[in-house]
Amino acid sequence: MATQDARTLMPEAQEALRRRVMEVIDNGMKPAAAARTFGVSRQAIHNWRTRRSRGGPDPLKSRKHGRPPCRRKRRSV
């Protein structure tokens, strides 16, 4: 099975995919086998596991892409 670009999925579907992959890994499936089964890369699974181990508010939740907005207000001269 070829890997799919999960970025084309809606954010809710991305989160559901991450949760399902983590569930099968927690139940004993090896990450490489989960990657083949779900059509995602092993590196993506590694990244998800790292985010989950670091915790935080809902670590498998989809995040916004791109550069964060500027915190400083522009001043006119």
mmCIF file as gemmi writes it, N, C-alpha and C atoms, coordinates in Angstrom:
data_model
loop_
_atom_site.group_PDB
_atom_site.id
_atom_site.type_symbol
_atom_site.label_atom_id
_atom_site.label_alt_id
_atom_site.label_comp_id
_atom_site.label_asym_id
_atom_site.label_entity_id
_atom_site.label_seq_id
_atom_site.pdbx_PDB_ins_code
_atom_site.Cartn_x
_atom_site.Cartn_y
_atom_site.Cartn_z
_atom_site.occupancy
_atom_site.B_iso_or_equiv
_atom_site.pdbx_formal_charge
_atom_site.auth_seq_id
_atom_site.auth_asym_id
_atom_site.pdbx_PDB_model_num
ATOM 1 N N . MET Axp A 1 ? 0.847 -1.178 0 1 0 ? 1 A 1
ATOM 2 C CA . MET Axp A 1 ? 0 0 0 1 0 ? 1 A 1
ATOM 3 C C . MET Axp A 1 ? 0.891 1.239 0 1 0 ? 1 A 1
ATOM 4 N N . ALA Axp A 2 ? 0.602 2.177 -0.849 1 0 ? 2 A 1
ATOM 5 C CA . ALA Axp A 2 ? 1.389 3.404 -0.931 1 0 ? 2 A 1
ATOM 6 C C . ALA Axp A 2 ? 1.007 4.342 0.204 1 0 ? 2 A 1
ATOM 7 N N . THR Axp A 3 ? 1.972 5.16 0.62 1 0 ? 3 A 1
ATOM 8 C CA . THR Axp A 3 ? 1.661 6.128 1.669 1 0 ? 3 A 1
ATOM 9 C C . THR Axp A 3 ? 0.782 7.214 1.079 1 0 ? 3 A 1
ATOM 10 N N . GLN Axp A 4 ? -0.12 7.718 1.895 1 0 ? 4 A 1
ATOM 11 C CA . GLN Axp A 4 ? -1.016 8.775 1.444 1 0 ? 4 A 1
ATOM 12 C C . GLN Axp A 4 ? -0.587 10.082 2.081 1 0 ? 4 A 1
ATOM 13 N N . ASP Axp A 5 ? -0.905 11.159 1.435 1 0 ? 5 A 1
ATOM 14 C CA . ASP Axp A 5 ? -0.592 12.461 1.987 1 0 ? 5 A 1
ATOM 15 C C . ASP Axp A 5 ? -1.757 12.858 2.88 1 0 ? 5 A 1
ATOM 16 N N . ALA Axp A 6 ? -1.576 12.695 4.184 1 0 ? 6 A 1
ATOM 17 C CA . ALA Axp A 6 ? -2.658 12.962 5.132 1 0 ? 6 A 1
ATOM 18 C C . ALA Axp A 6 ? -3.016 14.44 5.186 1 0 ? 6 A 1
ATOM 19 N N . ARG Axp A 7 ? -2.165 15.298 4.616 1 0 ? 7 A 1
ATOM 20 C CA . ARG Axp A 7 ? -2.475 16.732 4.617 1 0 ? 7 A 1
ATOM 21 C C . ARG Axp A 7 ? -3.691 17.043 3.766 1 0 ? 7 A 1
ATOM 22 N N . THR Axp A 8 ? -4.063 16.128 2.867 1 0 ? 8 A 1
ATOM 23 C CA . THR Axp A 8 ? -5.235 16.363 2.032 1 0 ? 8 A 1
ATOM 24 C C . THR Axp A 8 ? -6.531 16.039 2.769 1 0 ? 8 A 1
ATOM 25 N N . LEU Axp A 9 ? -6.421 15.4 3.933 1 0 ? 9 A 1
ATOM 26 C CA . LEU Axp A 9 ? -7.605 15.065 4.729 1 0 ? 9 A 1
ATOM 27 C C . LEU Axp A 9 ? -8.054 16.269 5.544 1 0 ? 9 A 1
ATOM 28 N N . MET Axp A 10 ? -9.316 16.272 5.909 1 0 ? 10 A 1
ATOM 29 C CA . MET Axp A 10 ? -9.826 17.309 6.803 1 0 ? 10 A 1
ATOM 30 C C . MET Axp A 10 ? -9.158 17.137 8.168 1 0 ? 10 A 1
ATOM 31 N N . PRO Axp A 11 ? -9.012 18.22 8.953 1 0 ? 11 A 1
ATOM 32 C CA . PRO Axp A 11 ? -8.35 18.103 10.258 1 0 ? 11 A 1
ATOM 33 C C . PRO Axp A 11 ? -8.961 17.041 11.169 1 0 ? 11 A 1
ATOM 34 N N . GLU Axp A 12 ? -10.286 16.896 11.147 1 0 ? 12 A 1
ATOM 35 C CA . GLU Axp A 12 ? -10.933 15.891 11.988 1 0 ? 12 A 1
ATOM 36 C C . GLU Axp A 12 ? -10.524 14.482 11.56 1 0 ? 12 A 1
ATOM 37 N N . ALA Axp A 13 ? -10.419 14.265 10.256 1 0 ? 13 A 1
ATOM 38 C CA . ALA Axp A 13 ? -10.012 12.957 9.744 1 0 ? 13 A 1
ATOM 39 C C . ALA Axp A 13 ? -8.546 12.681 10.071 1 0 ? 13 A 1
ATOM 40 N N . GLN Axp A 14 ? -7.714 13.714 10.035 1 0 ? 14 A 1
ATOM 41 C CA . GLN Axp A 14 ? -6.306 13.555 10.408 1 0 ? 14 A 1
ATOM 42 C C . GLN Axp A 14 ? -6.192 13.113 11.866 1 0 ? 14 A 1
ATOM 43 N N . GLU Axp A 15 ? -6.948 13.771 12.731 1 0 ? 15 A 1
ATOM 44 C CA . GLU Axp A 15 ? -6.916 13.429 14.155 1 0 ? 15 A 1
ATOM 45 C C . GLU Axp A 15 ? -7.416 12.003 14.38 1 0 ? 15 A 1
ATOM 46 N N . ALA Axp A 16 ? -8.478 11.62 13.682 1 0 ? 16 A 1
ATOM 47 C CA . ALA Axp A 16 ? -9.02 10.266 13.826 1 0 ? 16 A 1
ATOM 48 C C . ALA Axp A 16 ? -7.992 9.23 13.369 1 0 ? 16 A 1
ATOM 49 N N . LEU Axp A 17 ? -7.286 9.522 12.286 1 0 ? 17 A 1
ATOM 50 C CA . LEU Axp A 17 ? -6.251 8.616 11.8 1 0 ? 17 A 1
ATOM 51 C C . LEU Axp A 17 ? -5.14 8.475 12.833 1 0 ? 17 A 1
ATOM 52 N N . ARG Axp A 18 ? -4.686 9.59 13.388 1 0 ? 18 A 1
ATOM 53 C CA . ARG Axp A 18 ? -3.626 9.546 14.404 1 0 ? 18 A 1
ATOM 54 C C . ARG Axp A 18 ? -4.06 8.73 15.616 1 0 ? 18 A 1
ATOM 55 N N . ARG Axp A 19 ? -5.28 8.978 16.081 1 0 ? 19 A 1
ATOM 56 C CA . ARG Axp A 19 ? -5.777 8.253 17.261 1 0 ? 19 A 1
ATOM 57 C C . ARG Axp A 19 ? -5.889 6.75 16.983 1 0 ? 19 A 1
ATOM 58 N N . ARG Axp A 20 ? -6.354 6.388 15.796 1 0 ? 20 A 1
ATOM 59 C CA . ARG Axp A 20 ? -6.501 4.969 15.444 1 0 ? 20 A 1
ATOM 60 C C . ARG Axp A 20 ? -5.132 4.292 15.37 1 0 ? 20 A 1
ATOM 61 N N . VAL Axp A 21 ? -4.162 4.964 14.759 1 0 ? 21 A 1
ATOM 62 C CA . VAL Axp A 21 ? -2.811 4.403 14.668 1 0 ? 21 A 1
ATOM 63 C C . VAL Axp A 21 ? -2.228 4.219 16.063 1 0 ? 21 A 1
ATOM 64 N N . MET Axp A 22 ? -2.375 5.219 16.925 1 0 ? 22 A 1
ATOM 65 C CA . MET Axp A 22 ? -1.834 5.109 18.282 1 0 ? 22 A 1
ATOM 66 C C . MET Axp A 22 ? -2.533 3.992 19.063 1 0 ? 22 A 1
ATOM 67 N N . GLU Axp A 23 ? -3.824 3.804 18.807 1 0 ? 23 A 1
ATOM 68 C CA . GLU Axp A 23 ? -4.58 2.75 19.492 1 0 ? 23 A 1
ATOM 69 C C . GLU Axp A 23 ? -4.043 1.367 19.13 1 0 ? 23 A 1
ATOM 70 N N . VAL Axp A 24 ? -3.797 1.124 17.839 1 0 ? 24 A 1
ATOM 71 C CA . VAL Axp A 24 ? -3.308 -0.201 17.452 1 0 ? 24 A 1
ATOM 72 C C . VAL Axp A 24 ? -1.869 -0.42 17.923 1 0 ? 24 A 1
ATOM 73 N N . ILE Axp A 25 ? -1.072 0.635 17.989 1 0 ? 25 A 1
ATOM 74 C CA . ILE Axp A 25 ? 0.292 0.505 18.509 1 0 ? 25 A 1
ATOM 75 C C . ILE Axp A 25 ? 0.242 0.194 20.002 1 0 ? 25 A 1
ATOM 76 N N . ASP Axp A 26 ? -0.653 0.859 20.725 1 0 ? 26 A 1
ATOM 77 C CA . ASP Axp A 26 ? -0.809 0.582 22.159 1 0 ? 26 A 1
ATOM 78 C C . ASP Axp A 26 ? -1.268 -0.853 22.41 1 0 ? 26 A 1
ATOM 79 N N . ASN Axp A 27 ? -1.992 -1.423 21.447 1 0 ? 27 A 1
ATOM 80 C CA . ASN Axp A 27 ? -2.474 -2.798 21.579 1 0 ? 27 A 1
ATOM 81 C C . ASN Axp A 27 ? -1.467 -3.83 21.079 1 0 ? 27 A 1
ATOM 82 N N . GLY Axp A 28 ? -0.249 -3.384 20.745 1 0 ? 28 A 1
ATOM 83 C CA . GLY Axp A 28 ? 0.802 -4.337 20.426 1 0 ? 28 A 1
ATOM 84 C C . GLY Axp A 28 ? 1.313 -4.37 19.003 1 0 ? 28 A 1
ATOM 85 N N . MET Axp A 29 ? 0.697 -3.643 18.087 1 0 ? 29 A 1
ATOM 86 C CA . MET Axp A 29 ? 1.196 -3.652 16.713 1 0 ? 29 A 1
ATOM 87 C C . MET Axp A 29 ? 2.482 -2.83 16.642 1 0 ? 29 A 1
ATOM 88 N N . LYS Axp A 30 ? 3.424 -3.288 15.87 1 0 ? 30 A 1
ATOM 89 C CA . LYS Axp A 30 ? 4.679 -2.562 15.707 1 0 ? 30 A 1
ATOM 90 C C . LYS Axp A 30 ? 4.44 -1.332 14.829 1 0 ? 30 A 1
ATOM 91 N N . PRO Axp A 31 ? 5.156 -0.225 15.103 1 0 ? 31 A 1
ATOM 92 C CA . PRO Axp A 31 ? 4.961 0.995 14.313 1 0 ? 31 A 1
ATOM 93 C C . PRO Axp A 31 ? 5.153 0.79 12.809 1 0 ? 31 A 1
ATOM 94 N N . ALA Axp A 32 ? 6.125 -0.021 12.407 1 0 ? 32 A 1
ATOM 95 C CA . ALA Axp A 32 ? 6.345 -0.251 10.975 1 0 ? 32 A 1
ATOM 96 C C . ALA Axp A 32 ? 5.141 -0.957 10.347 1 0 ? 32 A 1
ATOM 97 N N . ALA Axp A 33 ? 4.564 -1.913 11.073 1 0 ? 33 A 1
ATOM 98 C CA . ALA Axp A 33 ? 3.382 -2.618 10.566 1 0 ? 33 A 1
ATOM 99 C C . ALA Axp A 33 ? 2.185 -1.675 10.508 1 0 ? 33 A 1
ATOM 100 N N . ALA Axp A 34 ? 2.054 -0.81 11.508 1 0 ? 34 A 1
ATOM 101 C CA . ALA Axp A 34 ? 0.958 0.166 11.508 1 0 ? 34 A 1
ATOM 102 C C . ALA Axp A 34 ? 1.117 1.135 10.343 1 0 ? 34 A 1
ATOM 103 N N . ALA Axp A 35 ? 2.355 1.526 10.05 1 0 ? 35 A 1
ATOM 104 C CA . ALA Axp A 35 ? 2.601 2.433 8.927 1 0 ? 35 A 1
ATOM 105 C C . ALA Axp A 35 ? 2.15 1.792 7.621 1 0 ? 35 A 1
ATOM 106 N N . ARG Axp A 36 ? 2.488 0.523 7.424 1 0 ? 36 A 1
ATOM 107 C CA . ARG Axp A 36 ? 2.064 -0.177 6.206 1 0 ? 36 A 1
ATOM 108 C C . ARG Axp A 36 ? 0.547 -0.335 6.16 1 0 ? 36 A 1
ATOM 109 N N . THR Axp A 37 ? -0.056 -0.683 7.294 1 0 ? 37 A 1
ATOM 110 C CA . THR Axp A 37 ? -1.5 -0.924 7.344 1 0 ? 37 A 1
ATOM 111 C C . THR Axp A 37 ? -2.302 0.332 7.032 1 0 ? 37 A 1
ATOM 112 N N . PHE Axp A 38 ? -1.892 1.454 7.608 1 0 ? 38 A 1
ATOM 113 C CA . PHE Axp A 38 ? -2.658 2.692 7.458 1 0 ? 38 A 1
ATOM 114 C C . PHE Axp A 38 ? -2.156 3.577 6.325 1 0 ? 38 A 1
ATOM 115 N N . GLY Axp A 39 ? -1.069 3.174 5.673 1 0 ? 39 A 1
ATOM 116 C CA . GLY Axp A 39 ? -0.578 3.926 4.522 1 0 ? 39 A 1
ATOM 117 C C . GLY Axp A 39 ? 0.045 5.257 4.88 1 0 ? 39 A 1
ATOM 118 N N . VAL Axp A 40 ? 0.702 5.316 6.026 1 0 ? 40 A 1
ATOM 119 C CA . VAL Axp A 40 ? 1.413 6.536 6.421 1 0 ? 40 A 1
ATOM 120 C C . VAL Axp A 40 ? 2.886 6.18 6.606 1 0 ? 40 A 1
ATOM 121 N N . SER Axp A 41 ? 3.732 7.182 6.73 1 0 ? 41 A 1
ATOM 122 C CA . SER Axp A 41 ? 5.156 6.911 6.873 1 0 ? 41 A 1
ATOM 123 C C . SER Axp A 41 ? 5.512 6.559 8.316 1 0 ? 41 A 1
ATOM 124 N N . ARG Axp A 42 ? 6.616 5.821 8.46 1 0 ? 42 A 1
ATOM 125 C CA . ARG Axp A 42 ? 7.098 5.496 9.803 1 0 ? 42 A 1
ATOM 126 C C . ARG Axp A 42 ? 7.512 6.77 10.527 1 0 ? 42 A 1
ATOM 127 N N . GLN Axp A 43 ? 8.052 7.735 9.787 1 0 ? 43 A 1
ATOM 128 C CA . GLN Axp A 43 ? 8.473 8.993 10.403 1 0 ? 43 A 1
ATOM 129 C C . GLN Axp A 43 ? 7.272 9.745 10.976 1 0 ? 43 A 1
ATOM 130 N N . ALA Axp A 44 ? 6.143 9.719 10.278 1 0 ? 44 A 1
ATOM 131 C CA . ALA Axp A 44 ? 4.941 10.377 10.797 1 0 ? 44 A 1
ATOM 132 C C . ALA Axp A 44 ? 4.519 9.738 12.116 1 0 ? 44 A 1
ATOM 133 N N . ILE Axp A 45 ? 4.556 8.415 12.17 1 0 ? 45 A 1
ATOM 134 C CA . ILE Axp A 45 ? 4.186 7.725 13.408 1 0 ? 45 A 1
ATOM 135 C C . ILE Axp A 45 ? 5.164 8.081 14.516 1 0 ? 45 A 1
ATOM 136 N N . HIS Axp A 46 ? 6.445 8.14 14.194 1 0 ? 46 A 1
ATOM 137 C CA . HIS Axp A 46 ? 7.447 8.536 15.191 1 0 ? 46 A 1
ATOM 138 C C . HIS Axp A 46 ? 7.145 9.943 15.716 1 0 ? 46 A 1
ATOM 139 N N . ASN Axp A 47 ? 6.818 10.861 14.815 1 0 ? 47 A 1
ATOM 140 C CA . ASN Axp A 47 ? 6.492 12.235 15.229 1 0 ? 47 A 1
ATOM 141 C C . ASN Axp A 47 ? 5.265 12.263 16.134 1 0 ? 47 A 1
ATOM 142 N N . TRP Axp A 48 ? 4.237 11.481 15.807 1 0 ? 48 A 1
ATOM 143 C CA . TRP Axp A 48 ? 3.022 11.45 16.623 1 0 ? 48 A 1
ATOM 144 C C . TRP Axp A 48 ? 3.312 10.883 18.001 1 0 ? 48 A 1
ATOM 145 N N . ARG Axp A 49 ? 4.144 9.839 18.044 1 0 ? 49 A 1
ATOM 146 C CA . ARG Axp A 49 ? 4.49 9.243 19.343 1 0 ? 49 A 1
ATOM 147 C C . ARG Axp A 49 ? 5.282 10.227 20.195 1 0 ? 49 A 1
ATOM 148 N N . THR Axp A 50 ? 6.175 10.977 19.574 1 0 ? 50 A 1
ATOM 149 C CA . THR Axp A 50 ? 6.958 11.981 20.3 1 0 ? 50 A 1
ATOM 150 C C . THR Axp A 50 ? 6.048 13.065 20.846 1 0 ? 50 A 1
ATOM 151 N N . ARG Axp A 51 ? 5.132 13.571 20.016 1 0 ? 51 A 1
ATOM 152 C CA . ARG Axp A 51 ? 4.2 14.607 20.473 1 0 ? 51 A 1
ATOM 153 C C . ARG Axp A 51 ? 3.361 14.103 21.636 1 0 ? 51 A 1
ATOM 154 N N . ARG Axp A 52 ? 2.925 12.84 21.536 1 0 ? 52 A 1
ATOM 155 C CA . ARG Axp A 52 ? 2.091 12.27 22.597 1 0 ? 52 A 1
ATOM 156 C C . ARG Axp A 52 ? 2.885 12.097 23.887 1 0 ? 52 A 1
ATOM 157 N N . SER Axp A 53 ? 4.144 11.686 23.781 1 0 ? 53 A 1
ATOM 158 C CA . SER Axp A 53 ? 4.949 11.471 24.995 1 0 ? 53 A 1
ATOM 159 C C . SER Axp A 53 ? 5.282 12.783 25.688 1 0 ? 53 A 1
ATOM 160 N N . ARG Axp A 54 ? 5.366 13.867 24.931 1 0 ? 54 A 1
ATOM 161 C CA . ARG Axp A 54 ? 5.636 15.179 25.531 1 0 ? 54 A 1
ATOM 162 C C . ARG Axp A 54 ? 4.39 15.777 26.159 1 0 ? 54 A 1
ATOM 163 N N . GLY Axp A 55 ? 3.251 15.223 25.817 1 0 ? 55 A 1
ATOM 164 C CA . GLY Axp A 55 ? 1.996 15.657 26.436 1 0 ? 55 A 1
ATOM 165 C C . GLY Axp A 55 ? 1.509 16.989 25.905 1 0 ? 55 A 1
ATOM 166 N N . GLY Axp A 56 ? 0.945 17.758 26.81 1 0 ? 56 A 1
ATOM 167 C CA . GLY Axp A 56 ? 0.361 19.026 26.403 1 0 ? 56 A 1
ATOM 168 C C . GLY Axp A 56 ? -1.119 18.854 26.148 1 0 ? 56 A 1
ATOM 169 N N . PRO Axp A 57 ? -1.781 19.952 25.81 1 0 ? 57 A 1
ATOM 170 C CA . PRO Axp A 57 ? -3.22 19.871 25.557 1 0 ? 57 A 1
ATOM 171 C C . PRO Axp A 57 ? -3.498 19.162 24.227 1 0 ? 57 A 1
ATOM 172 N N . ASP Axp A 58 ? -4.034 17.964 24.328 1 0 ? 58 A 1
ATOM 173 C CA . ASP Axp A 58 ? -4.427 17.158 23.169 1 0 ? 58 A 1
ATOM 174 C C . ASP Axp A 58 ? -3.315 17.1 22.112 1 0 ? 58 A 1
ATOM 175 N N . PRO Axp A 59 ? -2.264 16.321 22.367 1 0 ? 59 A 1
ATOM 176 C CA . PRO Axp A 59 ? -1.09 16.321 21.495 1 0 ? 59 A 1
ATOM 177 C C . PRO Axp A 59 ? -1.323 15.802 20.077 1 0 ? 59 A 1
ATOM 178 N N . LEU Axp A 60 ? -2.387 15.06 19.835 1 0 ? 60 A 1
ATOM 179 C CA . LEU Axp A 60 ? -2.633 14.54 18.491 1 0 ? 60 A 1
ATOM 180 C C . LEU Axp A 60 ? -3.582 15.426 17.691 1 0 ? 60 A 1
ATOM 181 N N . LYS Axp A 61 ? -3.965 16.55 18.263 1 0 ? 61 A 1
ATOM 182 C CA . LYS Axp A 61 ? -4.862 17.483 17.591 1 0 ? 61 A 1
ATOM 183 C C . LYS Axp A 61 ? -4.134 18.151 16.429 1 0 ? 61 A 1
ATOM 184 N N . SER Axp A 62 ? -4.855 18.433 15.358 1 0 ? 62 A 1
ATOM 185 C CA . SER Axp A 62 ? -4.265 19.116 14.211 1 0 ? 62 A 1
ATOM 186 C C . SER Axp A 62 ? -3.88 20.534 14.6 1 0 ? 62 A 1
ATOM 187 N N . ARG Axp A 63 ? -2.757 20.963 14.059 1 0 ? 63 A 1
ATOM 188 C CA . ARG Axp A 63 ? -2.272 22.31 14.356 1 0 ? 63 A 1
ATOM 189 C C . ARG Axp A 63 ? -2.325 23.155 13.097 1 0 ? 63 A 1
ATOM 190 N N . LYS Axp A 64 ? -2.318 24.456 13.273 1 0 ? 64 A 1
ATOM 191 C CA . LYS Axp A 64 ? -2.305 25.361 12.135 1 0 ? 64 A 1
ATOM 192 C C . LYS Axp A 64 ? -0.95 25.288 11.45 1 0 ? 64 A 1
ATOM 193 N N . HIS Axp A 65 ? -0.944 25.484 10.156 1 0 ? 65 A 1
ATOM 194 C CA . HIS Axp A 65 ? 0.28 25.452 9.372 1 0 ? 65 A 1
ATOM 195 C C . HIS Axp A 65 ? 0.805 26.867 9.183 1 0 ? 65 A 1
ATOM 196 N N . GLY Axp A 66 ? 2.068 26.97 8.905 1 0 ? 66 A 1
ATOM 197 C CA . GLY Axp A 66 ? 2.663 28.257 8.572 1 0 ? 66 A 1
ATOM 198 C C . GLY Axp A 66 ? 3.263 28.97 9.76 1 0 ? 66 A 1
ATOM 199 N N . ARG Axp A 67 ? 3.71 30.144 9.496 1 0 ? 67 A 1
ATOM 200 C CA . ARG Axp A 67 ? 4.376 30.958 10.494 1 0 ? 67 A 1
ATOM 201 C C . ARG Axp A 67 ? 3.354 31.567 11.444 1 0 ? 67 A 1
ATOM 202 N N . PRO Axp A 68 ? 3.672 31.599 12.746 1 0 ? 68 A 1
ATOM 203 C CA . PRO Axp A 68 ? 2.739 32.235 13.679 1 0 ? 68 A 1
ATOM 204 C C . PRO Axp A 68 ? 2.651 33.736 13.415 1 0 ? 68 A 1
ATOM 205 N N . PRO Axp A 69 ? 1.521 34.342 13.706 1 0 ? 69 A 1
ATOM 206 C CA . PRO Axp A 69 ? 1.381 35.777 13.454 1 0 ? 69 A 1
ATOM 207 C C . PRO Axp A 69 ? 2.336 36.584 14.332 1 0 ? 69 A 1
ATOM 208 N N . CYS Axp A 70 ? 2.686 37.742 13.844 1 0 ? 70 A 1
ATOM 209 C CA . CYS Axp A 70 ? 3.606 38.624 14.561 1 0 ? 70 A 1
ATOM 210 C C . CYS Axp A 70 ? 2.953 39.088 15.86 1 0 ? 70 A 1
ATOM 211 N N . ARG Axp A 71 ? 3.726 39.082 16.931 1 0 ? 71 A 1
ATOM 212 C CA . ARG Axp A 71 ? 3.189 39.496 18.233 1 0 ? 71 A 1
ATOM 213 C C . ARG Axp A 71 ? 3.278 41 18.436 1 0 ? 71 A 1
ATOM 214 N N . ARG Axp A 72 ? 4.206 41.62 17.755 1 0 ? 72 A 1
ATOM 215 C CA . ARG Axp A 72 ? 4.362 43.069 17.913 1 0 ? 72 A 1
ATOM 216 C C . ARG Axp A 72 ? 3.412 43.81 16.989 1 0 ? 72 A 1
ATOM 217 N N . LYS Axp A 73 ? 2.96 44.934 17.456 1 0 ? 73 A 1
ATOM 218 C CA . LYS Axp A 73 ? 2.121 45.767 16.61 1 0 ? 73 A 1
ATOM 219 C C . LYS Axp A 73 ? 3.028 46.691 15.813 1 0 ? 73 A 1
ATOM 220 N N . ARG Axp A 74 ? 2.678 46.877 14.575 1 0 ? 74 A 1
ATOM 221 C CA . ARG Axp A 74 ? 3.468 47.77 13.739 1 0 ? 74 A 1
ATOM 222 C C . ARG Axp A 74 ? 3.161 49.21 14.102 1 0 ? 74 A 1
ATOM 223 N N . ARG Axp A 75 ? 4.195 49.98 14.137 1 0 ? 75 A 1
ATOM 224 C CA . ARG Axp A 75 ? 4.027 51.403 14.434 1 0 ? 75 A 1
ATOM 225 C C . ARG Axp A 75 ? 4.194 52.201 13.154 1 0 ? 75 A 1
ATOM 226 N N . SER Axp A 76 ? 3.34 53.146 12.976 1 0 ? 76 A 1
ATOM 227 C CA . SER Axp A 76 ? 3.498 54.018 11.813 1 0 ? 76 A 1
ATOM 228 C C . SER Axp A 76 ? 4.377 55.197 12.207 1 0 ? 76 A 1
ATOM 229 N N . VAL Axp A 77 ? 5.151 55.657 11.268 1 0 ? 77 A 1
ATOM 230 C CA . VAL Axp A 77 ? 6.096 56.741 11.559 1 0 ? 77 A 1
ATOM 231 C C . VAL Axp A 77 ? 5.514 58.064 11.187 1 0 ? 77 A 1
